[in-house]
């Protein structure tokens, strides 16, 4: 009797299962749970007194993501679960975490997420769609952000000599993604500053996402560590000056622009070197 009951029970259970309804299982493509970077807090800045700053200089530098050393900021172009490019991470902060971005490098004019999308090329576009009878009809469709067009980043920095610790230090103040695209009307290559991010306000976001490590997937650092440890390659495009902080390429051309940028950087390190006697 018990055997008959068991057979009937399992038969009913088997028949109640619908083979067409298959629920997705939770898949973890890693063998362990990553907790270090996602739970990491940015390292606190050391308090700086005005009396201890004996020299200071504002510098604007350009990070070209086409250089191999800067590839971790550009890739991946397509979204991945545990990896994001810098522009993808900034957009995540704007849309999901309330990160405020600005229209200018002085951080005076906040802009909306819609204005950010427009600056990045997203919005609406009119295309011609072929009809079954061979005619064409104009149709408006939405366009998404082309992450591959963000090939450069301009960063604003503050260099200063702290006499309390007797060393030259630098802090990143702002980041601006530079969009390079082809103008559909003229067919010419264009460059555009999209928006400015106040770096101290974005540190919590940057500290919780990993930068790809070419040598070891188990030893990655955060985006905040990447900038704080100066692991990028860049060149000077502007310094604070009496002429309205004009850019280097505003008064030089060709190879002289590169030489002037190198001279600005050399003067900064020469200042620190001259403070010491050997």
N, C-alpha and C positions, 0 to 999 in steps of 0.2 A: 504493500500500500504506500509506504514512504517512497519507494523507488518510483512508482507511478506518479505520485505527487511532484517529485523532483523533475521528472521528464516534462510534465505539463507546465510547470513553472518556468523552466528554461525555454520551453517552446514559445510561451507567451512573450517572454522577454526578447527572444530572437526575432519574433514577428513584429514586435513593436518598434524595432530599430528601422528607421528609414535610411536606406543606403544613399539617398540623394542629399541628405543633410549631414555634411561633414564639417565639424567645427575646427577652426584653425587652432593649432597648439602654439604655446609660447616657445619661441625659438631664441636661444642665446648663442650667437656665433662665436662667443669667447668662452674659454674654459674657467674664467674667474670673473668676479664682479669688480669693476673698477670703482674705487671709492676715494682714491687720493686726490685727483684733480677735481672731480665733481663737488667734493666737499671742502675744497681748499679755499682759504681766505687770502686776499692779497696782503703782501708784506707791508706793514705800516710805514709811512714815510717818517723820517727823522725830523723832528721839529727844527725849523731854521729861524734863528733870530736875525733881525735886520742888522744888528750890531756886529754879527759874525760874518756877514756877506761883504767882503771887501772888493769884490769884482763880480759883474754879472753881464751876460750877453744873451739876447734872443736870436735864435737861429732857426731858419726853415730849411728842411732837407727833403729830398725826393727819394722815395724807395721805388725802384723799378722792378716789378715782379717778374720780368722776363729774364732777369739774372738768376742763375741757378741757386744762389744762396737765399734768395727771396721767394723761391717757389712755394714754401709752406704757407705763405700768405695768399697765394693765387689758387692753388689746388686744394680740394677737388672742385671742378666746375659744376658737376652734378652733385646733388645732395647725397650724403652718406650718413649712416646712423651715428657713428662715433667720431666723425670728422666733418669739419666745416672750414671753408675758406673765411678770411677775415670779413669780406663783405657780407657773406651769408650770416655770419655771427652778429654783425652789427644790425642787419635787418631783423634778425630774431629779437635782439634787444629792443629795437624800436617798436615792433609790432606786438610783442608778447610781454615785455618787461618794463615798458614805459620809459625807455631811454630817450632823453630829450636831445635833439640835434639842432644845429644852428646853420644859418645861411652865410655867416661871415666868420672869419678867424678871430674876431673879438668876442664872439659868443653873446651877441646882443639881440639877434633876431631868431627866435625859435621857429621851426617850420614843422608842418604837419606830415604824417606818414604819406598822405596823398601827394604832397609836394616832393617828398623823397622819391616816390615811385616815378613821378614825372621827370625828375632830374636823372634818374637811372634808365630812362627810356621806356618805362612801362606806361600803359594807358590804353588808348584805342588807335586803331589804324584802319584805313579804308583800302580794301582789296577788291580786285575784279574777279568774279566767280563766273565760270562758263556754265551756261544753261544747256539743257538737253537739245534745244533747237539751234545751238551754235552761237547764240547771242551771249553778251556779257552783262552782268549786273553787279553794281557796286554794293559791297557788304561791309558793314563795320564790325570789327572783331577786336577783342582785347589782346593786348600784347603783354608779355611778362618781362621781368628784369633779365637782362642778358649778363650773367655774372662774368662771362669771359671778356666783356668790354672794360672791366675794372682792372687795368694793367699797372697802375701806379698809385702810390699813396704819398701825400705830402704830410709831413709831421712838423709841428711847431714845438720847439724845445727851449728850455731855459738852462743855460750853462752858468755856473757860479762857483766861486772859490770860497769855501767855508774855512775860515781861519781857526775855528774851534777844533776841527779835525785835520787841518792843514792839507787839504786835497781839493782837486777840481771835481765837481759833480755835475750831473745833468738830470733833468726830469722832462719827460714828454708831457706837453700841455694839451695838445690837440692833434687829431688825425682827420685828414680829408681824403676820401677816395676820389681818384681822377678817372673819369670815363673817357675812353678813346673809341670813337665810332665813325662810321661813314655817313655823311650827310646825303640822304636820298635825293634831295633836290639838286645839289651841286655835284655830288659824287666825290667830294673832297673829304679828307680826313680831318676830324674835329677833336678837340680836347675840351673837357668841361669839369670844373670843380663841382661836385655833387652836393656835399654837405659837410659840416664840421662837427666832430664829436669831441666834447670836453673829456679828455682822457681820465682824469681822476674820477669822474662820475661813471665811467665805463669799466673801471678796474674790477669790480665784483663780477661782472659778466665775463671779462677776458680771463680772469683767474680760474674760471670753472670749465674751460674748454681747452683741449689738448692741441698742441702743435705737432705735426708729424715728425717723427725721428727716423731718419734714413737708415740708421744702424740698428735700432732696437725698439720694437713696438711696446716693450714693457717699461721703457724708461723715457717717457715723453714729458715735456714741460708744458706749462700753460702759455697762452698768448701774452699774459702780463709778464711772465718770466722772460719770454722771448724779447720783448721790448726793453725790459729792465736790465737784462744781461747784454743788450746791444748785439744780438745775433744776426742782425740784418746788414745789408750793404746799401749805402746811400751816398748822395752827394749834395753839397750845399747849393741852394737856389736863392737864398736871401738872408740878410742879416739886418738887425735893427740899425738904422742910420738916419741922418738928419734929413734925407731927401724923401721923407714919407715912407720909409722902409721899402724902397724900390728894389726890384729883383736884379740879380746879377746880369741877366741877359738884356736888361733895359739899357745898359751902358757899355756892353761888350758884345762881340759877335764871334762866331766860329770857335776856334781853339782857345781864344782868349777867355771865353766864358768858363771853360773847364779849368784853365789855369787860375783864374780869379777865385773860383770856388775852392780850389786846393789851397790857395793862399790864405783864405779866410780860416779854413780849418787849421792850417799850419800856425797861424797867429794865436789861435786859442791854446794849442798845446805848447807853443813857445812861451806864452805868458806863464804857464805853470812851471815850465823848466827854468825860467829866469828867476823864479823865487828861491831856488836852491843853489847853493854853492858847493862845489866838489873839490 
